[in-house]
Amino acid sequence: EPEVTQTPSHQVTQMGQEVILRCVPISNHLYFYWYRQILGQKVEFLVSFYNNEISEKSEIFDDQFSVERPDGSNFTLKIRSTKLEDSAMYFCASNPRGDYGYTFGSGTRLTVV
Amino acid sequence: GIQVEQSPPDLILQEGANSTLRCNFSDSVNNLQWFHQNPWGQLINLFYIPSGTKQNGRLSATTVATERYSLLYISSSQTTDSGVYFCAGGGGYQKVTFGTGTKLQVIP
């Protein structure tokens, strides 16, 4: 069964450093998303991406965050200057069309120290 | 934005028992999904169910869109069913809002 692949599975970074989280969505999917889950809390929406542009973003997704689909297969989330409160599990998801369920990747656990 | 309430927050079942999880929405949704987060943290899509009833093995789900709620039924529970069950809903393809989850523990 096709999968959404996320790398790395775990990243530790110093506060203030930039990180790039990588995702390879399922190849024929058109809609892409980033969500995050702080330990023990609910899953929160960050951003949705369609047709090579952001279609919606949450208030969490401020100027330190950006997304890119650089080569038609990868989908990346960049955090420019990490803060301690950015520590969370970051999930990528994709969707073949609007009226369909999401497929989530396994997540990247980001720890900011 | 849409508010999503799930009940119960915690549930302990004996293996073989049945259970019903509920999800209420503050507004109409046309994108409603149920997920299982396993003990390793993976989010597995169980159902895309904006309305009606679906079944997949021991799991089934029913959404009554006009009354803004959805139910997930687990029959003959197994220890592998343990984890957190989330419902998530939204207005379309752009995003879904997750509930706070039901933490299920199935004991042998």
Interface residues (C-beta under 8 A of the other chain):
Chain A: Y31 Y33 Y35 K42 V43 E44 F45 S48 Y50 S55 E56 S58 M89 F91 N95 R97 G98 D99 Y100 G101 Y102 T103 F104 S106 G107 R109
Chain B: N30 N31 Q33 F35 G41 Q42 L43 I44 N45 F47 Y48 P50 F86 A88 G92 Y93 Q94 K95 V96 T97 F98 G99 T100 G101
